[in-house]
Each structure stands twice: as structure tokens, then as C-alpha cells.
């Protein structure tokens, strides 16, 4: 069986704003191409209606300030649910792979949610993974983020999780939103080396992309042996994308899908809605369904101009490969360096609402268990009062001492009264508690 | 007075109806080698020669096209295809197409024009039949039109452009529709001619309509151009029959229980559901609009036997019921033995059941078991169709958040074997049921009273500045940047009404099949609208039947 499950949800009645790139029209031409090609009739492809994700599914990952419901729209329950439907179809053995061709996207959404950033409010891949871990006993997951923008939200959520390998290649953060995704972002001390970034120079074409894939991504996946491979399948590396500067073709994307053999691909960005998306999506669908994609070629392919700096790629691969090879040793050094707690400060900008968030993340490096973390967050806008919150996140296998310490940390902050809102997200109990 | 004829697998039924009443009905064996013999026999029985009855309309549901396809008695057709880049189409068409250049993109822009030499190389001999299809030709028919013209210069027997046959997206389905339409063209033409002559001999001069798979009729003259539309119309006739005999505004399931199969149709708020993309013909996907029907291999003639002590019913048919001289027990024998149906020799039916009885088991008990077993299979199929309906994808947030769930609470049964069987199925499903009077001739009634229909599709791209109506091979400029969905509707309605008038369809009752309107934004400003619209002459029935009080609902 080589059957592809396709969850197609173009959200034809949803837009961030009427003229925003993330608008009703975005998947219109993709729909036309898919329908005209007759793809939904092929016996190798089965179309699924998305299920609705629940608030519980969303809050298994996110903590919204003051609450998640106030930030999300109905559409988010559908796209997150679409990703879940795709993963369930694969793990139930109904299909070999699945593609959640859904919107709105999610890979810029971090754990704490004060608003929408990079067109994303909730992280649909992370929600899907949490759902699958909860309901299907999945443990090791690899996420390959092939969007042109760094998947900073996904990286944030899984930064301290050694069971989630996050590999992102993207246009260099010095030249593109969100300005992160450098080679020194490698994961927290106990998950060191399971976050791997490959910033690529603008203009990188199919040759460069496939060099990274063949020489880095595929060997590492082979090495990591995940239970599930997820592709955050952004399509804005395309040569015609208006918001980025890369030079990948539909063939480049289709061959990537063919080689990666992701269990689940989830659409992320991609805003060349006429010149790229119809062809890239048809290419990905055919490749994932094991069908001939060699004739999927953009009508304006001759306008493509790209060049890959293979010398740079080679060095990049070498550097990151060394990290991967030595990650256990490097993790030990990191733990020794940090001691009981790992602490980092983050400045997070929400471009859609102009919010500036300051975050202090403190992770307990417990020798007995995955520990817990606390996040102190303060978000400011030019127009509204600041929203601050303090949250403790108790990991799945937290030892009694860590459980206690996490709750104590919140109690102590409540007494001090420095924040507007307090939360305990308990992964063991599968709850998010809002403490008044 | 209207005459309705349904050519079934075993019998050809004819009914004469007026003012919601059946004036006469008749039945003759279907003559598969020459359908016309059976049709005329049924007509002669229903309308005896010299009868003073005045026939104002004849409507026919025929298997002529279905038979021709199943028997392979269709013309050889060459598909001339402009696939452009994309899917590898190998194996998706009944014959290997000749691939030629020419490509239209999703906006209807010509990316590549066809090449005359390439096309003419496909037309070296006169007298050939061609189906011409191009990807996205429904967005701009210019390439299909050009290729058809070039082929037309080479003395072909027939050239059919795919976008004329179907105006909807799905290039594979359109191509197959055009192929089968071309392949059945002459078979149907011959049949239609013979039919007209035979009716003329009987002094029936009323217009003749042909039933389509979507439950509408086409005047014979126009049906000749679209023979493929008459594929698989028996089930469509039965759906129309249900509508005429037992109109309902509720979510309903109707069953047509025939000799070998039971056809299941779903109804939402009184309207039968359509197959999402079109009918499948001989294993190939086409764009032929048809009701969404599920056929399950249980009917009156279903063969009943014991397999390792268990009663098994169908799906095969080995012959008629033992009550009418068959050799093996059937579902009908069980019904006759129980007294649900009265035909043939009841003693023979009882003997059939007795032959299946375990030691000490009564005939009544065996018959009950047979019917329950058959009902269980149909019930499962019904539940599967409901599950499938609920799983139909939707593409807007609103449809996800505010679903309109399909919740059928009643079963309407028609067809020869409905009585006695439908109640058992309904009981198993826990719903009420109705078997309306005349249920056994629902198909012929459906054909008699089906409304004529016709549809057209428009795509308007105000940024590119043109609209197209593919079924008319029409592409026209849009002059006003303020062109709206309402303008599109008006233009399309005018074309549709004009075309209907030409075809002799009097109805002016239009219905929207589909509309879609998107703002096109480029660089943060609106540059135009993308409008899709499909209209049809309203389908349905022209007459309702209320002899007695209609059907009795059984809870």
C-alpha cells in the first residue's frame, strides 16, 4: 500500500485581514489545479474531512495570556484538527502517509501565546504531535521544517525535548523574518543537538536544497530512528514567492517529498498563490502518493534564476554534523555548565499585533526526571496595558520533588503578586490550570 | 396525458399518467438485442392501437447507452489530448490518447497554442471520430476550439470538444465524458431514429424526452448530442418516482428494491444527493452528473442457501423465484411464503423455504431468517452510505463549525420487492418507513413526470477581463471592472434560457447549482474578482401522485 491521505482545508471563508497574504484566496488556485488534474479521484489518494481539534488539544501545548480562547478563531480548531486527522489516518494504518494541506499555518506560534506572529497563532504540528503522544503512544518524532522562514515557534516548543528532533532549513535569518534559526541554536542542555538549523543563503536552488537533504537531513533521520517524521511543508522557498528570495522549483519540492518520505506533511507558508502553490502542491501530493511527478513543471519555469553556494553548504553540513555526532558529550558539558537550572531570556515580537514580549525561561535540570520549567512573561504594546504571566510546566515523567518545586514556584509568585496571571501546565495530568 | 417508459434489466414498464393518476400501466419483457421491440410492446399494451387517448409527452428511461458500453458495441474514438504539464495520465482513459501540445493555465491564460501539424497527423484518414480535450479548457476553450476546427477540415465523422460536454473542472472526467459521448453517439442516434419512426407509425406525435442520469430529461433532438447523459438512468427514474409518489421535506433514505440489486439514495431536506464529481462508467471516472446511488447485491431474485448452517442471501442471482418456476430458493420465495407478496405459486415458495429448514424448523421461521439476513446486508450498506455522507469534506470554517448533519428518520421503499422487505430493514435501523402505492412501477412514473433540465457554467475573471461559458465554447471580454456575481448570473441565465427555448424546453424556473466569488489581491490591493457560477433549469417532477392518501407511514 502506498496510499496518501489528503486533508484539504482551504478555509475559503477565513482571512487574517482582507488583503493579508493569509486570505481566502490563498489555496484557490491550488484547489483548481488539484481538481482539474483529477487527483482526488486517484485510487492512491483518499481525501479526509478534518476533525475539529479541542481546546484541550491546543492547551496541551499552549498557554494563552490571559487565555488561549481569546486569541484563536474557529479556523484554528480546524487546521490543528486537520493535522491531527492526517496523523491519525497514518497511525491507524488507513494510509501510508498523509498531507494536511490546511490553513491557517502554525510554525511561528510558540508555547506562550499573546497574539499572532508570522501569521501563526497556534502551532498545528506541535498540537498534532502532543495529541499523537497522548493517544497513540508515539515517542520519538522528527520534524523537518522546509518553510523558507525559520520555524521558531516549533523550535521554542521542543527546545528541551530530547525525543523531538527539529531540523529547519530556511533562508538565513539575517535576511528574513523571523531573524532566528542560526547554527548555535541547538536545544537545551538535556536536549542538546536535537535542534539543528541550516540557514541558507538567498538564491539557493534545487541543487543546494538537495545537497543539504542528501548529506545532512536524510542521514540524521536514519540515525535518529524516529517513530514519526513530520514535514512542516512551507512552500515559500519557491523562486516566485513574493515574501522571500530563494529559487526552489516544484520539481525540487516534489523530489524533497519523495526522498523525505514523511509520515505527515503539514502546509505552512507559501504566498506565491498562483505561480507556485498549484504546482508545488500537486508535486508534493503525487510524490507522497508514490506517483509520477516528473511532468509537474511551472509554466514560467524559464524565469527561474538561482545559484547555490555549495562551498558554504559543505561547511555548514560539516559543522552541524559534528554537533550531531558529539551531541551526548556536548549535552553533558552543557548540563555541567548550567548546574541545577538552565535560564534564558527571550525577546519575542508579534508582528501582527505589534506586541513585544519579554520572557525568562528557567528549566530545572533534574538528574532523576525531565524536570519542569517556569516561564515569566511580559508583553507590551503601544496601545494596551502590559499583560504579564507566570507559568510552570511540569513534564510528563516529573519526579515528586520536581512536581512540588514547580507548584511552589507558582505559589511563591502568587504571594509576591508580580504578575497578572498564573498557570500550571501539567503534562502528566494533561491539565492546564489557571490560578486566580 | 403523458407516457413514461422505463427499460429495466428484466422488464420494460410503461405508464400513462394524468392529473396525478395512473391511467394505465403495462409490462413487457426487455429485449436486450433490440430494446425497441420491448419498448413498443409495452407502449402497445399501455396505449392500445385505436385508443382515443391523446399523448402529449413521451419520456423514456433507456439502457441503450448502458448496454452498448457494457457490450462494447460502441464506436472507435480517438482522444486528442492537450494535457500540458502535470499528472501522468497513463491508464486513466479507456483508450490511449494522442498527446499534442497546447496548454491553458488555471487562470485561463494560453501558455501554449496547439500545433496544426501535430493535430493533423492524427487525422490522416477521413471518417474518424474524435474527442478533443485540454487541461483547463473550461477556463478558456480557445485551444479545444482550434484543434476541433483543424480536425474538422479532415472530413471526420464526428468531433466532440470535452468542455462542451462538461463545464466543470476535472480534466480526466471531462475527457472520459467526451470519449463515451462520442463512442455512443451513433448507437444512440440510430436508436432515437428508430424510436421516432415507431412512434410516428402509432400516430404519437408528442415530443419525446430522454431521461438523464441526473433525473432531468432532454428533448430527443438535443439528447442526440449528449447520449452519455442517458447512461444509467434506471436508478435516476426510480429517484424521480419516489419524488412523485412520496414527496418529503425531510432527510430520507430511499430504496429501490429490484430483482438483483437494491439501490440506496440519500435525500437531504427532500432533495436527492448527487455524486460529488460525476458517474463512473465502465470503471472510468466521468463528469456525467448523476445521483449518488449505492447499489447492494440484494434483490427479490437473490439466491438463498445455507453455508455451514448459516443462511446466506445473494449477491448472485441464479434465476427467478421458485414460486415462478426457478430452480433455487430466492428472497422473493421467502416473502411469498410469508404472504408479504402475492405472485406465482405459494406452495413452491413454501417448498423452497422448507428445503432450507433445519430439522424441526418451521417454514415461517426460515422465511423470517432469510428476510432478516437480507435486511441486515442492506442495513449495513445504508449505514455505510450515511457514514460516507457525514465524512464528505467541506472547505469553509463555517461549514465545519456549523455542520448540517444528515439525520434520516424515514425509509421510503419502491420497486417490485419493497413490500415485506422494507419494514424489516426499517425495524433494524430503528426508523419509520413508507411503501407508497404504485411503488412497483415507480421508475416508469419517474420517467413520465421528470422535468426537462439543462445547465450551464460560467467562470469570470475580472482581472484578466473575460468570462467563459465552456458548454457553449464561448469566451467574451468583460468591459466593466465592476462586474459582479449578479452580472454573471444574469448573463448566464440569459444564455441558459435561450438555449432551453431553442431545445423546446418551456420551463423558465432556474436554480443555482453552485456559486463562488473571491476577491483577487495582489500586493495588498484588490485587482479583481474570480467568479464561478453554475445554473440549471430546475429539476424535479412535473406532477405528484396522491391516489388514496399517498403512502402510509409506519413507525
Interface residues (C-beta under 8 A of the other chain):
Chain A: X8 X9 X10 X11 X12 X13 X14 X18 X19 X23 X24 X25 X28 X29 X31 X32 X33 X35 X36 X37 X38 X39 X40 X41 X47 X48 X49 X50 X52 X73 X74 X75 X77 X78 X242 X274 X278 X279 X282 X286 X291 X292 X294 X295 X296 X297 X298 X299
Chain B: X85 X86 X87 X88 X92 X103 X105 X106 X107 X111 X135 X136 X169 X170 X171 X172 X173 X277 X285 X391 X392 X393 X394 X395 X396 X397 X398 X400 X401 X516 X518 X519 X520 X521 X523 X524 X525 X526 X530
